Amino acid sequence: QVQLVESGGGLVQAGVSLRLSCSASGGTTNMGWFRQVPGKDREFVAAISANGAIKAYADSVKCRFTISTDNAKKTVYLQMNSLKPEDTTLYYCREIGLWGQGTQVTVSS
């Protein structure tokens, strides 16, 4: 069974960086990161094509977050810089038809 497993979340202070990882047991294809605050819809954060050539970002994270992929490691990364308290929430990895279990990011002010 193909699975997505996120890691790298944690509790950090505002302004620092974190790197999230998403390990895809079936290999990386077109992948994305989403986040969801309790009580709200899951929102798009970033996406990357299978070969890494095409990337897209939500306006709220553009210039701060960078998505990348390592096909040999079957892993997609989300480098998050200059973190803000409003970035606090669960982050999910997404592949068509699949979601990971989420990893919590908490940014204190």
Secondary structure, 3 states (H helix, E strand, C coil): CCCEEEECCEEEECCCCEEEEEEECCCCCCEEEEEECCCCCCEEEEEECCCCCCEEECCCCCCCEEEEEEHHHCEEEEEECCCCHHHCEEEEEEECCEECCCEEEEEEC
